[in-house]
Amino acid sequence: MSHQVIIDYDDDLLINVGLSPDEFALEARLLLAAQLYEQGKLSSGQAAKWCGKGRVDFLFSLERLGLPLSNLRPDDGDLEIGFARCGRALADTNTPLSTEARNTRTIPCRH
């Protein structure tokens, strides 16, 4: 199911931002997609598709908007490292980490 958001604005807004109506519509979609990506509500691929860009183009657009390229939180990095090392997320191991493992960020793997 498809939905629409309608934004009413005057020509003054277009003059102030220096965009045509079509350019403004594209910029508004990009801004909303970027915000949802930054909040972790959309993946970069989902955000890119939603605003009509390729994923790489979307990610490069974030710099122009003053947003970070990655929306990973510090804890997400640990999960990604665990997955890369063990083929599963750290949270899935059900193994308490030793103090040494937490401090060195080494993740025990059971093979």
Order of alpha helices (4+ residues) and beta strands (2+ residues): alpha-alpha-alpha-alpha-alpha-alpha
